[in-house]
Amino acid sequence: MTEWWQYAAVIASVAVLVPVAVLLIQCLAALLDVRPALSREESKRSGTLCVLIPAHDEEEVLGKALLTVMPQLAEGDQVLVVADNCTDKTAAIALDAGASVVERHDTDRRGKGYALDAGVRHLEASGFVGDCVVIIDADCEVAAGALHHLLDEVRRSGRSAQARYVMQLPEAASSRDYVSALAVRVRNVARAKGMRRLGLPCQVTGSGIAVPWRAIQQLRLASGNIVEDMQIGLDLAKMRVGAMYVDEARVTGRLASGSAADAQRKRWEHGHLATMFGVVPGLLLRGVTRANVQLLALAIDLAVLPLSLLALVVVAMVVGTAVLGGLAGFWLAFWISVSALVGLAIAVLAGWLVAARGVIPFATLVGIPVYVLWKVPMWVMSVFKPQKEWVRSLRKP
């Protein structure tokens, strides 16, 4: 007769296997995507856009970002910088580069969401009637042709478009920095590319998101949500204009290190976990009841734990079920857990091949256990003292 704890062990191991299976499908789909990359000369540039850049005290990096954006503008395009609660020369640098500027001063309502809302309302008031708004962070560099590819996707599909957004490693990068960059690339590139291969939208990954003008006007941007990009992606999916990944559009940010990395990752991890546990069940139900495939796909994607936390949970499950098997002779849950561990290893390897080969050494995979241990206090804090307010990551030029 099967005991209740045997059922519980099997259910727990399957619960761990399911998100691993989702991750594995995404990374393998990306690995099997052998379609040639498009060149920007293959289609004639048509339509207009506005590049919207929220900026808070970004004088050290904004100029370089604008140098990569301004040459890509066509007739009718514009760049709007929202100088949000700035105390430096951010606004002056933007004006000197030829961008339009909105200065915002409200220390009680801080964060990227409020800055974006101010930018969109300014565009409405000025009579903007372009095809889309492309949101770029002030510390990013936009590769040649990226705006063209994003605009083409928006006009072709009628949906939003997400660029390939990756992080530049800091000088004298540590092994922890390499693993962190790998995790970002697996999430922002491999998983997003896999979703595109499956015909599904991806998460909004932070910078390089192009949103149809009619859609961004309807978004509720004015909030201090600490994972505002994730919320934007979900809201777009609710409107059935979820972001389609565009590998040819390249945007590069800067990977924080040291205490800045701690703050950046803490904000993302806490926000992800809070969204996953507080929002995903309702999103799954809404996606099913309203036959919204885009929302259902993003809800399932969000249900996958952050990579390092998922690895820790899988290993813990293997160890726990091994002890259970040794004590009680019940091995089914153990083999399910081992399957999850093998699937996770294959998914990470596929993700590295798709998104990091030639950039991040293969030996970086060996450092994942150390990275996981570094993150443990952060996850504990997410339970007992979760971060609820937006905090800007420190910039380094």
C-alpha positions as CSV (number, residue, x, y, z in Angstrom):
1,M,0.0,0.0,0.0
2,T,1.4,3.4,-1.0
3,E,1.9,5.8,1.9
4,W,0.9,9.4,1.9
5,W,4.5,10.6,2.1
6,Q,5.3,8.6,-1.1
7,Y,2.6,10.6,-2.9
8,A,4.0,13.8,-1.4
9,A,7.5,13.0,-2.5
10,V,6.4,12.2,-6.1
11,I,4.3,15.4,-6.3
12,A,7.2,17.5,-5.0
13,S,9.7,16.0,-7.5
14,V,7.3,16.5,-10.4
15,A,6.7,20.1,-9.3
16,V,10.5,20.6,-9.7
17,L,10.7,18.7,-13.0
18,V,8.0,20.8,-14.7
19,P,9.8,24.2,-14.7
20,V,13.0,22.4,-15.7
21,A,11.1,20.9,-18.6
22,V,9.9,24.4,-19.6
23,L,13.5,25.7,-19.5
24,L,14.8,22.7,-21.4
25,I,12.2,23.2,-24.2
26,Q,13.0,26.9,-24.5
27,C,16.8,26.3,-24.7
28,L,16.6,23.4,-27.1
29,A,14.1,25.3,-29.3
30,A,16.7,28.1,-29.5
31,L,19.5,25.7,-30.2
32,L,17.6,24.2,-33.1
33,D,16.7,27.5,-34.6
34,V,19.1,27.6,-37.6
35,R,17.3,30.3,-39.6
36,P,19.9,32.8,-41.0
37,A,20.0,36.2,-39.4
38,L,18.3,39.0,-41.4
39,S,20.3,41.9,-42.6
40,R,18.8,45.4,-42.3
41,E,19.2,45.9,-46.1
42,E,16.6,43.1,-46.8
43,S,13.7,45.5,-46.1
44,K,13.2,49.1,-46.9
45,R,12.9,51.4,-43.8
46,S,9.4,52.6,-43.4
47,G,7.4,54.1,-40.5
48,T,8.5,56.4,-37.7
49,L,9.4,55.9,-34.1
50,C,10.4,57.6,-30.9
51,V,13.3,56.4,-28.7
52,L,12.3,57.1,-25.1
53,I,15.2,57.1,-22.6
54,P,14.4,57.4,-18.9
55,A,17.5,58.9,-17.1
56,H,18.3,59.6,-13.5
57,D,21.7,61.3,-13.0
58,E,23.2,59.6,-16.1
59,E,25.7,62.3,-17.2
60,E,28.5,59.7,-17.2
61,V,26.9,57.3,-19.7
62,L,24.1,59.1,-21.5
63,G,26.3,60.7,-24.1
64,K,27.7,57.4,-25.3
65,A,24.2,55.9,-25.5
66,L,23.0,58.8,-27.6
67,L,26.0,58.5,-30.0
68,T,24.7,55.0,-30.9
69,V,21.1,56.0,-31.2
70,M,21.1,59.3,-33.1
71,P,22.7,58.0,-36.4
72,Q,19.9,55.5,-36.7
73,L,17.1,58.0,-36.8
74,A,15.2,58.5,-40.1
75,E,13.0,61.4,-41.1
76,G,10.1,61.8,-38.6
77,D,11.9,59.9,-35.8
78,Q,12.8,61.5,-32.5
79,V,14.6,60.9,-29.2
80,L,13.0,61.9,-26.0
81,V,15.1,61.8,-22.7
82,V,13.2,62.1,-19.5
83,A,15.6,63.6,-17.0
84,D,14.0,62.2,-13.8
85,N,14.9,63.9,-10.5
86,C,18.3,64.7,-11.9
87,T,20.9,66.8,-10.0
88,D,23.6,66.6,-12.7
89,K,24.0,67.5,-16.4
90,T,21.8,64.8,-17.8
91,A,19.4,67.2,-19.4
92,A,22.1,69.4,-20.9
93,I,24.0,66.4,-22.4
94,A,20.7,65.2,-24.0
95,L,20.0,68.6,-25.5
96,D,23.5,69.0,-26.9
97,A,23.2,65.6,-28.6
98,G,20.0,66.8,-30.4
99,A,17.4,65.0,-28.2
100,S,14.2,66.4,-26.8
101,V,14.1,66.6,-23.0
102,V,11.4,66.5,-20.4
103,E,12.6,67.3,-16.9
104,R,10.6,65.7,-14.0
105,H,10.9,66.6,-10.3
106,D,9.0,64.5,-7.9
107,T,11.1,62.8,-5.2
108,D,8.1,61.0,-3.7
109,R,7.3,59.2,-7.0
110,R,10.6,57.8,-8.1
111,G,11.4,55.0,-10.5
112,K,11.6,54.0,-14.2
113,G,7.8,53.6,-14.5
114,Y,7.1,57.2,-13.5
115,A,9.7,58.5,-15.9
116,L,8.2,56.4,-18.8
117,D,4.8,57.6,-18.0
118,A,6.0,61.2,-18.1
119,G,7.6,60.6,-21.5
120,V,4.5,59.0,-23.0
121,R,2.2,61.8,-21.7
122,H,4.6,64.4,-23.2
123,L,4.4,62.6,-26.6
124,E,0.6,62.6,-26.4
125,A,0.6,66.3,-25.7
126,S,3.0,67.0,-28.5
127,G,0.9,65.1,-31.1
128,F,3.2,62.2,-31.7
129,V,1.6,59.8,-34.3
130,G,4.5,57.4,-35.0
131,D,4.4,53.6,-35.2
132,C,6.1,52.7,-32.0
133,V,8.1,53.9,-28.9
134,V,11.4,52.1,-28.3
135,I,12.5,52.2,-24.6
136,I,16.3,52.3,-24.1
137,D,18.1,52.5,-20.8
138,A,20.5,55.4,-20.5
139,D,23.6,53.2,-20.0
140,C,23.0,51.1,-23.1
141,E,24.6,51.0,-26.5
142,V,22.4,50.3,-29.5
143,A,24.0,48.4,-32.4
144,A,23.6,49.7,-35.9
145,G,20.4,48.7,-37.5
146,A,18.7,47.7,-34.2
147,L,16.0,50.4,-34.5
148,H,15.3,49.3,-38.1
149,H,14.7,45.7,-37.1
150,L,12.5,46.6,-34.1
151,L,10.3,48.9,-36.2
152,D,10.0,46.3,-38.9
153,E,8.8,43.7,-36.4
154,V,6.2,46.0,-34.9
155,R,4.9,47.0,-38.3
156,R,4.9,43.4,-39.6
157,S,3.4,41.7,-36.7
158,G,1.4,44.4,-35.0
159,R,3.0,43.3,-31.7
160,S,5.7,44.6,-29.5
161,A,9.4,43.7,-30.2
162,Q,12.2,42.9,-27.8
163,A,15.8,43.3,-28.8
164,R,18.6,41.0,-27.8
165,Y,19.7,42.6,-24.6
166,V,22.9,41.4,-23.0
167,M,25.4,42.8,-20.5
168,Q,29.0,43.9,-21.0
169,L,31.3,42.4,-18.5
170,P,33.2,44.8,-16.2
171,E,36.9,45.1,-16.4
172,A,38.8,42.4,-14.4
173,A,35.5,40.4,-14.2
174,S,35.4,37.9,-11.4
175,S,34.1,34.3,-11.8
176,R,30.9,35.4,-10.2
177,D,30.5,38.1,-12.8
178,Y,30.9,35.6,-15.6
179,V,28.2,33.3,-14.1
180,S,25.9,36.3,-13.6
181,A,26.4,37.3,-17.2
182,L,25.7,33.7,-18.3
183,A,22.5,33.7,-16.3
184,V,21.4,36.9,-18.0
185,R,22.2,35.6,-21.4
186,V,20.3,32.4,-20.8
187,R,17.2,34.4,-19.7
188,N,17.4,37.3,-22.2
189,V,18.7,35.4,-25.3
190,A,18.4,31.6,-25.2
191,R,14.9,31.5,-23.5
192,A,13.6,34.5,-25.5
193,K,14.9,33.0,-28.8
194,G,13.3,29.7,-27.9
195,M,10.0,31.4,-27.3
196,R,10.3,33.1,-30.7
197,R,11.0,29.7,-32.4
198,L,7.8,28.4,-30.8
199,G,5.9,31.4,-32.0
200,L,5.4,32.8,-28.6
201,P,6.1,36.2,-26.9
202,C,9.0,36.6,-24.5
203,Q,9.5,38.6,-21.3
204,V,10.4,42.3,-21.6
205,T,14.0,42.1,-20.5
206,G,14.8,45.6,-19.5
207,S,16.0,47.6,-22.5
208,G,15.4,47.6,-26.2
209,I,11.6,47.0,-26.1
210,A,9.6,48.5,-29.0
211,V,5.9,49.0,-28.2
212,P,3.2,50.0,-30.7
213,W,2.2,53.6,-30.0
214,R,-1.5,52.7,-29.6
215,A,-0.5,50.1,-27.0
216,I,1.9,52.1,-24.9
217,Q,-0.7,54.8,-24.4
218,Q,-2.9,52.2,-22.6
219,L,-0.2,50.9,-20.3
220,R,-0.3,51.9,-16.6
221,L,3.3,52.9,-16.4
222,A,3.2,55.3,-13.4
223,S,4.2,53.0,-10.6
224,G,7.2,52.2,-8.4
225,N,7.1,48.5,-9.3
226,I,10.6,47.2,-8.7
227,V,10.3,44.9,-11.8
228,E,8.5,47.3,-14.1
229,D,9.8,45.6,-17.2
230,M,8.2,42.3,-16.2
231,Q,4.9,44.0,-15.5
232,I,5.0,45.8,-18.9
233,G,5.5,42.5,-20.6
234,L,2.5,41.0,-18.8
235,D,0.3,44.0,-19.6
236,L,1.2,43.8,-23.3
237,A,0.3,40.1,-23.3
238,K,-3.1,40.9,-21.8
239,M,-3.6,43.3,-24.7
240,R,-2.4,40.5,-27.1
241,V,0.5,42.5,-28.3
242,G,3.2,40.6,-26.4
243,A,6.9,41.1,-27.2
244,M,8.4,39.0,-30.0
245,Y,12.1,38.5,-29.7
246,V,14.2,40.1,-32.5
247,D,17.7,38.5,-32.4
248,E,19.0,40.9,-35.1
249,A,18.4,44.0,-32.9
250,R,21.3,44.2,-30.4
251,V,21.4,46.3,-27.3
252,T,24.2,46.1,-24.8
253,G,24.0,47.2,-21.1
254,R,26.6,47.2,-18.4
255,L,26.8,44.4,-15.8
256,A,27.0,45.8,-12.3
257,S,29.7,44.4,-10.0
258,G,30.4,44.4,-6.2
259,S,27.7,46.1,-4.1
260,A,26.0,47.4,-7.2
261,A,25.6,43.9,-8.4
262,D,24.1,42.9,-5.1
263,A,21.5,45.7,-5.3
264,Q,20.7,45.0,-8.9
265,R,20.2,41.2,-8.5
266,K,18.3,41.7,-5.2
267,R,15.8,43.9,-6.9
268,W,15.3,41.5,-9.8
269,E,15.2,38.3,-7.7
270,H,12.8,39.7,-5.1
271,G,10.5,41.2,-7.8
272,H,10.5,38.0,-9.8
273,L,9.7,35.8,-6.8
274,A,6.9,38.2,-5.6
275,T,5.4,38.3,-9.1
276,M,5.7,34.5,-9.5
277,F,3.9,33.6,-6.3
278,G,1.5,36.5,-6.2
279,V,0.5,36.9,-9.9
280,V,1.2,33.7,-11.9
281,P,-1.7,31.6,-10.6
282,G,-4.2,34.3,-11.6
283,L,-2.5,34.8,-15.0
284,L,-2.7,31.1,-15.8
285,L,-6.4,31.1,-15.0
286,R,-7.0,34.3,-17.1
287,G,-5.0,32.9,-20.0
288,V,-7.1,29.7,-20.0
289,T,-10.5,31.3,-19.5
290,R,-9.9,34.0,-22.1
291,A,-8.0,31.8,-24.6
292,N,-5.1,34.2,-24.4
293,V,-2.2,32.1,-25.6
294,Q,0.3,35.0,-25.2
295,L,-0.6,35.5,-21.5
296,L,-0.6,31.8,-20.8
297,A,2.8,31.4,-22.4
298,L,4.3,34.2,-20.3
299,A,2.7,32.9,-17.1
300,I,4.3,29.5,-17.7
301,D,7.6,31.2,-18.4
302,L,7.4,33.3,-15.2
303,A,6.7,30.1,-13.2
304,V,10.3,29.1,-13.9
305,L,12.5,30.0,-10.9
306,P,15.6,32.2,-11.4
307,L,18.2,29.9,-12.8
308,S,20.5,29.7,-9.8
309,L,17.6,29.2,-7.4
310,L,16.2,26.5,-9.6
311,A,19.5,24.7,-9.5
312,L,19.6,24.8,-5.7
313,V,16.0,23.5,-5.5
314,V,16.8,20.6,-7.9
315,V,20.0,19.6,-6.1
316,A,18.2,19.7,-2.7
317,M,15.4,17.6,-4.2
318,V,17.9,15.0,-5.4
319,V,19.6,14.8,-2.1
320,G,16.3,14.7,-0.2
321,T,14.8,11.9,-2.3
322,A,18.1,10.0,-2.2
323,V,17.9,10.0,1.6
324,L,14.3,8.9,1.4
325,G,15.2,6.1,-0.9
326,G,18.0,4.9,1.3
327,L,15.8,4.9,4.4
328,A,12.5,3.6,3.0
329,G,13.5,1.9,-0.2
330,F,11.2,4.2,-2.3
331,W,13.2,5.4,-5.3
332,L,10.6,6.8,-7.8
333,A,10.8,10.4,-6.5
334,F,14.6,10.1,-6.6
335,W,14.7,9.1,-10.3
336,I,12.3,11.9,-11.2
337,S,14.5,14.4,-9.4
338,V,17.6,13.0,-11.2
339,S,15.7,13.5,-14.5
340,A,15.2,17.1,-13.5
341,L,19.0,17.5,-12.7
342,V,20.0,16.0,-16.0
343,G,17.4,18.2,-17.8
344,L,18.7,21.3,-16.1
345,A,22.3,20.5,-17.1
346,I,21.3,20.0,-20.7
347,A,19.3,23.2,-20.7
348,V,22.2,25.3,-19.3
349,L,24.6,23.8,-21.8
350,A,22.2,24.5,-24.7
351,G,21.7,28.0,-23.3
352,W,25.5,28.6,-23.2
353,L,25.8,27.3,-26.8
354,V,23.1,29.6,-28.0
355,A,23.9,32.8,-26.1
356,A,27.4,32.7,-24.6
357,R,29.7,30.5,-26.6
358,G,32.7,32.5,-27.7
359,V,31.9,35.2,-25.1
360,I,31.8,33.4,-21.8
361,P,34.3,30.5,-21.2
362,F,32.9,27.0,-20.9
363,A,34.7,26.8,-17.6
364,T,32.3,29.3,-16.2
365,L,29.8,26.5,-15.8
366,V,32.0,25.0,-13.1
367,G,31.5,28.2,-11.1
368,I,27.8,27.9,-10.9
369,P,27.7,26.2,-7.5
370,V,29.7,29.1,-5.9
371,Y,27.3,31.6,-7.5
372,V,24.3,29.7,-6.2
373,L,25.8,29.8,-2.6
374,W,26.3,33.6,-3.0
375,K,22.6,34.0,-3.9
376,V,21.3,32.0,-0.9
377,P,21.2,35.0,1.5
378,M,19.3,37.0,-1.2
379,W,16.6,34.4,-1.4
380,V,16.3,34.2,2.4
381,M,15.8,38.0,2.4
382,S,13.1,37.7,-0.2
383,V,11.1,35.7,2.3
384,F,11.7,37.6,5.5
385,K,12.5,41.1,4.2
386,P,11.5,41.5,0.6
387,Q,12.5,44.6,-1.3
388,K,9.4,46.6,-2.2
389,E,10.8,49.9,-3.4
390,W,12.6,50.8,-6.6
391,V,16.3,51.5,-6.1
392,R,18.5,52.6,-9.0
393,S,21.6,50.5,-9.7
394,L,24.9,52.3,-9.4
395,R,26.4,53.2,-12.8
396,K,30.0,53.0,-13.9
397,P,31.1,54.7,-17.1
